Amino acid sequence: MPWYVWLILIVVFGSVIGSLLLLRDSAKKLPLSEEQLERIRQRNAELDAKEKQEKEK
């Protein structure tokens, strides 16, 4: 392959890897209170129960 194809491949791989690293570094956990976490757990339990009922039908 010509040299410019290798250069393009290096730039493409470098940009993909750089973007993934930037995304990983900028990811932050959401600061949720215990009350919010409990509501989320309750909602998930309700949805799981509904799905289980629908599968049994």
PyMOL commands that set and color helices and strands:
alter all, ss='L'
color gray80, all
select helices_A, chain A and resi 3-26+34-56
alter helices_A, ss='H'
color red, helices_A
deselect
rebuild
show_as cartoon
